[in-house]
C-alpha cells in the first residue's frame, strides 16, 4: 500500500513537471519573437524588423532596415550592419556590409538609424528579409571589442 502511494505521488510530480516544461517550451515552438537588443559599455542597440518604405520610380519596393540605439553621453558608436534573405538551407547575403559611426551625447536620447535598400528578387514567391548588426563603443579614445552579431526579426515581402 505504501508503495502505491509513493508511486502515485511521484507520478503526479512527474506530470506537473512535464506541464511546466511544456509551458516553458511552447513559446519557442510557436516561433515567439526573440529580443535582439544588446547592451555594451552603456549603449543598447536593437535591430528592428524590416518595414516597407516606398516604391521607387523603377517600380521596385524599398525596404527600411532600422536600428534603434541608446547610449549615455560622451560615447562613440560604430555599428556594422548586414542584410539577408532567409532561405531553408542557406540564407543569402544581400549587398555589402554597411558601417554607421556616430558620436552620441546626452541630447541624442534614443536614435533610430535607417538603411533603405531595394527588395531583391532571389526566388519564386515572397522574400523573407532580415538584417543583423554588431557594434563597438568608444569613450575617451578607448574602444571595446565588437559584440556578437544580433539578428532582427524576419519579415516577408511579396515581390
Secondary structure in CASP SS format (residue, H / E / C, confidence):
PFRMAT SS
TARGET T0000
AUTHOR 0000-0000-0000
METHOD secondary structure of the structure
MODEL  1
X C 1.00
X H 1.00
X H 1.00
X H 1.00
X H 1.00
X H 1.00
X H 1.00
X H 1.00
X H 1.00
X H 1.00
X H 1.00
X H 1.00
X H 1.00
X H 1.00
X H 1.00
X H 1.00
X H 1.00
X H 1.00
X H 1.00
X H 1.00
X H 1.00
X H 1.00
X H 1.00
X H 1.00
X H 1.00
X H 1.00
X H 1.00
X H 1.00
X H 1.00
X C 1.00
X C 1.00
X C 1.00
X C 1.00
X C 1.00
X C 1.00
X C 1.00
X C 1.00
X E 1.00
X E 1.00
X E 1.00
X C 1.00
X C 1.00
X E 1.00
X E 1.00
X E 1.00
X E 1.00
X E 1.00
X C 1.00
X C 1.00
X C 1.00
X E 1.00
X E 1.00
X E 1.00
X E 1.00
X E 1.00
X C 1.00
X C 1.00
X C 1.00
X C 1.00
X C 1.00
X E 1.00
X E 1.00
X E 1.00
X E 1.00
X E 1.00
X E 1.00
X E 1.00
X E 1.00
X E 1.00
X E 1.00
X E 1.00
X C 1.00
X C 1.00
X C 1.00
X E 1.00
X E 1.00
X E 1.00
X E 1.00
X E 1.00
X E 1.00
X E 1.00
X E 1.00
X E 1.00
X E 1.00
X E 1.00
X C 1.00
X C 1.00
X C 1.00
X C 1.00
X C 1.00
X C 1.00
X E 1.00
X E 1.00
X C 1.00
X C 1.00
X C 1.00
X C 1.00
X E 1.00
X E 1.00
X E 1.00
X E 1.00
X E 1.00
X E 1.00
X E 1.00
X C 1.00
X C 1.00
X C 1.00
X C 1.00
X C 1.00
X E 1.00
X E 1.00
X E 1.00
X E 1.00
X E 1.00
X E 1.00
X E 1.00
X E 1.00
X E 1.00
X C 1.00
X C 1.00
X C 1.00
X C 1.00
X C 1.00
X C 1.00
X C 1.00
X C 1.00
X E 1.00
X E 1.00
X E 1.00
X E 1.00
X E 1.00
X E 1.00
X E 1.00
X E 1.00
X E 1.00
X E 1.00
X E 1.00
X E 1.00
X E 1.00
X C 1.00
X C 1.00
X E 1.00
X E 1.00
X C 1.00
X C 1.00
X C 1.00
X C 1.00
X C 1.00
X C 1.00
X E 1.00
X E 1.00
X C 1.00
X C 1.00
X C 1.00
X E 1.00
X E 1.00
X E 1.00
X C 1.00
X C 1.00
END
